[in-house]
């Protein structure tokens, strides 16, 4: 069940090799260089799900899981969207696809 105005994420992955998180080493290592520490934490936190999982993105859960501030959550989510890791399903949608590699905006 969704909460009004809550963002929804669905993971989109490149073909996995045999990595623990089922993403390529190349993808997560590039993300670690491209994102801030909080952005990278959120990236791993979101990308851990397979494509069949729908995640109701929870600010409180992220804050609780990583012991960070609300502003760290906001900055990390903005960074993933700005850098092409989180792309809305369609313009104006609150449903986002999470990619292992950034997509062109």
Secondary structure, DSSP 8 states (H G I E B T S, - for coil): ---TT--EEEEE-----S-TTSS-HHHHHHHHHHS-HHHHHHHHHHHTS-TT-EEE--HHHHHHHHT--HHHHHHHHHHHHHTTSEEESSTT-SEEEEESS----
